[in-house]
Amino acid sequence: MGRLTSAERRRIFLTQERTRQTMLARMSVAPTADIDHGGPSRHRLRRLLRTVLILALFTGGLAFYEFVEFHPPASLMEAFLQRR
């Protein structure tokens, strides 16, 4: 059960081969010179977005630090003891 005859195997092989040839033909015809990777303008935009994100995180951290009470422990022992 589940075994293919030689004719079925041959038909599957020919179908796969036809599909491969079609894909290769499409790839060879496709214009590769028209692909635009963005160039310098994309890099500038990326750098600007990265800078804005870093500044937003930094100012958010400063705002969080101002509004939340933070009491660093004086020693490791105080850090691991339970607070009452």
N, CA, C and O of each residue as an XYZ file, in Angstrom:
336
protein
N       0.834     -1.177      0.000
C       0.000      0.000      0.000
C       0.881      1.243      0.000
O       1.940      1.263      0.627
N       0.443      2.260     -0.696
C       1.151      3.513     -0.695
C       2.323      3.560     -1.659
O       3.017      4.574     -1.725
N       2.558      2.515     -2.390
C       3.663      2.536     -3.344
C       3.158      3.032     -4.691
O       2.043      2.735     -5.120
N       4.036      3.807     -5.343
C       3.671      4.356     -6.636
C       4.179      3.453     -7.751
O       5.219      2.805     -7.630
N       3.438      3.429     -8.810
C       3.899      2.665     -9.974
C       4.963      3.497    -10.686
O       5.119      4.687    -10.412
N       5.681      2.871    -11.588
C       6.738      3.594    -12.301
C       6.139      4.701    -13.171
O       6.766      5.745    -13.352
N       4.960      4.492    -13.700
C       4.316      5.530    -14.514
C       3.952      6.739    -13.644
O       4.112      7.880    -14.076
N       3.472      6.498    -12.445
C       3.117      7.603    -11.536
C       4.368      8.364    -11.101
O       4.374      9.594    -11.051
N       5.436      7.608    -10.784
C       6.685      8.265    -10.418
C       7.209      9.125    -11.558
O       7.678     10.243    -11.345
N       7.123      8.592    -12.765
C       7.583      9.326    -13.957
C       6.755     10.600    -14.158
O       7.307     11.651    -14.481
N       5.456     10.512    -13.971
C       4.577     11.672    -14.117
C       4.899     12.742    -13.071
O       4.916     13.930    -13.391
N       5.152     12.333    -11.834
C       5.512     13.275    -10.769
C       6.845     13.933    -11.091
O       6.990     15.145    -10.931
N       7.812     13.155    -11.540
C       9.110     13.696    -11.902
C       8.995     14.728    -13.017
O       9.602     15.796    -12.940
N       8.224     14.417    -14.048
C       8.065     15.339    -15.167
C       7.363     16.627    -14.732
O       7.707     17.710    -15.205
N       6.389     16.516    -13.841
C       5.692     17.700    -13.331
C       6.652     18.575    -12.537
O       6.665     19.795    -12.705
N       7.451     17.963    -11.676
C       8.425     18.720    -10.896
C       9.459     19.380    -11.813
O       9.844     20.528    -11.592
N       9.897     18.667    -12.822
C      10.884     19.200    -13.762
C      10.314     20.396    -14.529
O      11.003     21.398    -14.719
N       9.070     20.292    -14.964
C       8.417     21.399    -15.658
C       8.308     22.628    -14.749
O       8.529     23.758    -15.184
N       7.966     22.388    -13.489
C       7.847     23.486    -12.529
C       9.199     24.149    -12.315
O       9.282     25.377    -12.277
N      10.249     23.368    -12.177
C      11.603     23.922    -12.005
C      11.999     24.784    -13.195
O      12.519     25.887    -13.027
N      11.748     24.273    -14.399
C      12.119     25.008    -15.600
C      11.331     26.308    -15.712
O      11.879     27.327    -16.130
N      10.066     26.286    -15.347
C       9.248     27.497    -15.386
C       9.779     28.535    -14.406
O       9.880     29.714    -14.746
N      10.114     28.110    -13.204
C      10.636     29.044    -12.198
C      11.975     29.620    -12.639
O      12.207     30.819    -12.485
N      12.863     28.790    -13.186
C      14.149     29.277    -13.657
C      13.986     30.256    -14.809
O      14.722     31.239    -14.899
N      13.024     29.993    -15.696
C      12.774     30.901    -16.814
C      12.267     32.244    -16.302
O      12.671     33.287    -16.817
N      11.397     32.242    -15.310
C      10.886     33.493    -14.742
C      12.010     34.282    -14.091
O      12.074     35.505    -14.218
N      12.901     33.576    -13.390
C      13.992     34.261    -12.703
C      14.975     34.866    -13.692
O      15.515     35.941    -13.433
N      15.220     34.210    -14.806
C      16.178     34.731    -15.771
C      15.607     35.914    -16.547
O      16.366     36.754    -17.030
N      14.284     35.997    -16.675
C      13.641     37.076    -17.406
C      13.418     38.294    -16.512
O      13.355     39.418    -17.010
N      13.299     38.090    -15.203
C      12.983     39.178    -14.280
C      14.095     40.225    -14.295
O      15.276     39.887    -14.213
N      13.713     41.490    -14.399
C      14.730     42.552    -14.403
C      15.313     42.763    -13.010
O      14.591     43.054    -12.057
N      16.610     42.614    -12.913
C      17.258     42.787    -11.615
C      17.776     44.201    -11.432
O      18.048     44.614    -10.305
N      17.919     44.957    -12.525
C      18.432     46.314    -12.426
C      17.400     47.263    -11.826
O      17.766     48.323    -11.319
N      16.121     46.904    -11.873
C      15.065     47.770    -11.365
C      14.887     47.676     -9.854
O      14.114     48.438     -9.274
N      15.585     46.760     -9.222
C      15.442     46.597     -7.778
C      16.126     47.766     -7.090
O      17.305     48.031     -7.327
N      15.381     48.468     -6.233
C      15.915     49.622     -5.521
C      16.067     49.254     -4.051
O      15.082     48.931     -3.387
N      17.278     49.301     -3.545
C      17.530     48.959     -2.148
C      17.513     50.181     -1.247
O      17.857     50.083     -0.069
N      17.123     51.318     -1.774
C      16.967     52.499     -0.948
C      18.111     53.478     -1.048
O      17.883     54.688     -1.054
N      19.308     53.002     -1.124
C      20.450     53.884     -1.235
C      20.697     54.692      0.026
O      20.310     54.284      1.121
N      21.349     55.853     -0.134
C      21.731     56.669      1.023
C      20.544     57.232      1.793
O      20.622     57.399      3.010
N      19.443     57.526      1.099
C      18.295     58.113      1.802
C      17.713     57.138      2.818
O      17.281     57.548      3.896
N      17.699     55.870      2.487
C      17.178     54.865      3.416
C      18.076     54.748      4.643
O      17.588     54.595      5.762
N      19.386     54.821      4.430
C      20.322     54.727      5.554
C      20.180     55.931      6.488
O      20.241     55.792      7.710
N      19.991     57.116      5.894
C      19.792     58.313      6.716
C      18.521     58.199      7.539
O      18.505     58.534      8.723
N      17.458     57.727      6.906
C      16.188     57.577      7.610
C      16.319     56.566      8.739
O      15.798     56.782      9.833
N      17.013     55.466      8.478
C      17.221     54.452      9.510
C      18.016     55.002     10.684
O      17.688     54.750     11.843
N      19.064     55.755     10.371
C      19.891     56.347     11.419
C      19.079     57.343     12.246
O      19.203     57.390     13.469
N      18.247     58.138     11.570
C      17.400     59.099     12.267
C      16.404     58.392     13.183
O      16.220     58.795     14.332
N      15.763     57.341     12.679
C      14.802     56.590     13.495
C      15.490     55.942     14.698
O      14.936     55.925     15.797
N      16.676     55.417     14.494
C      17.417     54.797     15.592
C      17.770     55.834     16.661
O      17.663     55.568     17.858
N      18.190     57.012     16.213
C      18.528     58.084     17.146
C      17.305     58.531     17.935
O      17.382     58.731     19.148
N      16.175     58.689     17.247
C      14.941     59.099     17.923
C      14.513     58.045     18.936
O      14.067     58.391     20.030
N      14.638     56.778     18.595
C      14.272     55.713     19.519
C      15.164     55.731     20.760
O      14.673     55.581     21.879
N      16.455     55.911     20.570
C      17.371     55.960     21.713
C      17.043     57.150     22.612
O      17.017     57.018     23.836
N      16.794     58.310     22.007
C      16.439     59.487     22.802
C      15.120     59.292     23.550
O      14.987     59.711     24.700
N      14.145     58.655     22.892
C      12.857     58.416     23.550
C      13.030     57.470     24.739
O      12.444     57.695     25.798
N      13.820     56.425     24.573
C      14.064     55.504     25.677
C      14.805     56.193     26.819
O      14.497     55.969     27.990
N      15.771     57.020     26.481
C      16.539     57.728     27.501
C      15.657     58.693     28.288
O      15.692     58.705     29.519
N      14.867     59.498     27.584
C      13.999     60.448     28.289
C      12.903     59.732     29.068
O      12.511     60.182     30.144
N      12.411     58.628     28.535
C      11.435     57.833     29.281
C      12.033     57.275     30.555
O      11.373     57.245     31.594
N      13.283     56.830     30.483
C      13.963     56.327     31.671
C      14.176     57.414     32.702
O      14.001     57.188     33.900
N      14.555     58.602     32.234
C      14.726     59.715     33.163
C      13.403     60.089     33.826
O      13.361     60.330     35.032
N      12.330     60.139     33.051
C      11.019     60.471     33.608
C      10.586     59.406     34.612
O      10.052     59.734     35.672
N      10.808     58.160     34.295
C      10.458     57.074     35.192
C      11.262     57.172     36.490
O      10.725     56.955     37.576
N      12.537     57.498     36.371
C      13.412     57.603     37.538
C      12.970     58.764     38.441
O      13.084     58.675     39.664
N      12.467     59.850     37.842
C      12.028     61.004     38.629
C      10.757     60.714     39.409
O      10.605     61.182     40.537
N       9.845     59.953     38.829
C       8.541     59.748     39.458
C       8.458     58.513     40.346
O       7.524     58.394     41.139
N       9.393     57.610     40.233
C       9.368     56.381     41.026
C      10.461     56.475     42.087
O      11.595     56.851     41.792
N      10.118     56.140     43.292
C      11.115     56.169     44.359
C      12.051     54.966     44.215
O      11.617     53.820     44.104
N      13.302     55.263     44.220
C      14.294     54.199     44.110
C      15.288     54.366     45.245
O      15.972     55.384     45.346
N      15.358     53.356     46.096
C      16.267     53.384     47.238
C      17.263     52.246     47.079
O      16.943     51.102     47.404
N      18.451     52.531     46.590
C      19.437     51.466     46.432
C      19.889     50.963     47.794
O      20.031     51.747     48.731
N      20.116     49.661     47.907
C      20.562     49.107     49.186
C      21.984     49.570     49.518
O      22.814     49.787     48.635
N      22.231     49.711     50.820
C      23.557     50.149     51.270
C      24.569     49.009     51.193
O      25.767     49.250     51.048
N      24.091     47.770     51.290
C      25.006     46.636     51.225
C      24.269     45.447     50.599
O      23.057     45.488     50.385
N      25.023     44.403     50.317
C      24.408     43.189     49.775
C      23.490     42.528     50.793
O      22.455     41.967     50.431
N      23.867     42.594     52.059
C      23.062     41.984     53.100
C      21.683     42.658     53.154
O      20.658     41.989     53.290
N      21.678     43.958     53.049
C      20.406     44.681     53.053
C      19.580     44.351     51.797
O      18.350     44.358     51.838
N      20.251     44.071     50.713
C      19.551     43.768     49.467
C      18.818     42.432     49.566
O      17.740     42.281     48.991
N      19.375     41.478     50.275
C      18.762     40.148     50.343
C      17.842     39.963     51.555
O      17.082     38.995     51.590
N      17.886     40.845     52.532
C      16.984     40.732     53.689
C      15.586     41.207     53.286
O      15.429     42.063     52.415
N      14.587     40.633     53.935
C      13.209     41.044     53.647
C      12.928     42.388     54.304
O      13.379     42.659     55.416
N      12.182     43.215     53.602
C      11.802     44.507     54.158
C      10.503     44.360     54.931
O       9.623     43.596     54.535
N      10.381     45.085     56.025
C       9.148     45.010     56.824
C       8.453     46.321     56.859
O       7.399     46.444     57.484
